[in-house]
């Protein structure tokens, strides 16, 4: 991996990232915004919002394919792209605590979700 980002600036990532085009939702209270996960590492994600919404600094991100919800913190923004630090991840495919029920319902309603094995 290059030590320089695509814009020529120094790449400060802690680890390698996997490029992807995964549909997701950003959740905050009663609000849910569509986004696409552009790349992911063990500690963070880069997303592109599909609307002009600007999420608050701490939100949940639901990966509509894998069935994981991530508690994340926004660490940078450029236009509609956001860098998110993963604080904690939860598997929605089994039992989920009350705080994740909205995330679980959104994932279950998604036509793109992976079937649980």
Phi, psi and omega per residue, in radians:
X1 nan 2.398 3.140
X2 -1.200 2.570 3.067
X3 -1.450 0.029 3.120
X4 -2.040 2.438 3.085
X5 -1.299 3.093 -3.099
X6 -1.154 -0.364 3.141
X7 -1.665 0.164 3.113
X8 1.545 -0.130 3.136
X9 -1.402 2.744 3.130
X10 -1.121 2.327 3.130
X11 -1.449 2.034 -3.080
X12 -1.751 0.269 -3.111
X13 -1.157 2.474 -3.136
X14 -1.348 -0.489 -3.100
X15 -2.614 3.061 -3.134
X16 -1.180 2.645 3.113
X17 -2.027 2.613 3.088
X18 -1.859 2.142 3.100
X19 -1.246 2.487 3.135
X20 -2.759 3.014 3.078
X21 -2.389 1.097 -3.008
X22 -1.713 2.223 3.083
X23 -1.188 2.478 -3.117
X24 -2.639 3.005 3.074
X25 -2.261 2.418 2.996
X26 -1.713 2.173 -3.097
X27 -1.998 2.397 3.024
X28 -2.626 1.863 -3.105
X29 1.067 -2.198 -3.122
X30 -1.528 0.038 -3.089
X31 -1.755 2.472 3.067
X32 -2.426 2.206 -3.128
X33 -2.064 2.448 3.083
X34 -1.314 2.497 3.061
X35 -2.678 3.034 3.078
X36 -2.203 2.277 3.040
X37 -1.400 2.070 -3.104
X38 -1.550 -0.658 3.017
X39 -2.734 2.804 -3.047
X40 -2.557 2.517 3.005
X41 -2.243 -3.081 3.107
X42 -1.125 -0.478 -3.045
X43 -1.965 -0.100 -3.086
X44 -2.848 3.043 -3.106
X45 -2.457 2.664 2.941
X46 -2.043 2.153 -3.124
X47 -2.098 2.775 2.995
X48 -2.129 2.110 3.090
X49 -1.261 2.487 3.131
X50 -1.597 -0.091 3.039
X51 -2.185 -3.137 3.119
X52 -1.526 0.180 3.128
X53 -1.084 2.500 3.063
X54 -2.024 1.901 -3.108
X55 -1.210 2.697 3.065
X56 -1.174 3.078 -3.008
X57 -1.190 -0.466 3.114
X58 -2.212 2.148 -3.089
X59 -2.552 3.085 2.973
X60 -1.858 2.506 3.042
X61 -2.095 2.189 3.140
X62 -1.851 2.071 3.045
X63 -1.402 1.949 -3.032
X64 -1.267 -0.226 3.123
X65 -1.658 -0.880 -3.038
X66 -1.415 -0.418 -3.093
X67 1.450 0.427 3.068
X68 -1.869 2.464 2.996
X69 -1.947 2.346 -3.140
X70 -2.047 2.282 2.934
X71 -1.435 2.149 -3.017
X72 -2.311 2.814 3.075
X73 -2.171 2.295 3.094
X74 -1.264 2.171 3.139
X75 -1.944 -0.336 3.030
X76 -2.769 2.794 3.092
X77 -2.515 2.437 3.004
X78 -2.490 1.911 -3.055
X79 0.970 -2.099 -3.127
X80 -1.664 0.088 3.095
X81 -1.690 2.482 -3.132
X82 -2.333 2.453 2.989
X83 -1.724 2.242 -3.085
X84 -2.098 2.348 3.029
X85 -1.659 2.234 3.133
X86 -1.393 2.111 3.108
X87 -1.622 -0.644 -3.124
X88 -2.822 2.521 3.130
X89 -2.103 2.565 -3.114
X90 -2.327 2.352 3.074
X91 -1.504 2.035 -3.099
X92 -1.502 -0.060 -3.062
X93 -1.319 -0.209 3.098
X94 -2.100 -2.575 3.086
X95 -1.194 2.438 3.139
X96 -2.301 2.499 3.114
X97 -1.134 2.870 -3.104
X98 -0.968 -0.617 -3.111
X99 -1.147 -0.230 -3.118
X100 -1.954 0.139 -3.070
X101 -1.124 -0.668 3.092
X102 -1.120 -0.784 3.106
X103 -1.043 -0.736 -3.124
X104 -1.146 -0.746 3.125
X105 -1.095 -0.716 3.122
X106 -1.114 -0.770 3.122
X107 -1.110 -0.770 -3.126
X108 -1.103 -0.554 -3.126
X109 -1.419 -0.179 -3.085
X110 -1.317 2.266 3.090
X111 -1.234 -0.241 -3.078
X112 -1.656 -0.014 -3.046
X113 -1.146 2.580 3.076
X114 -1.358 2.495 -3.139
X115 -1.284 2.450 3.121
X116 -1.251 2.436 -3.117
X117 -1.703 nan nan
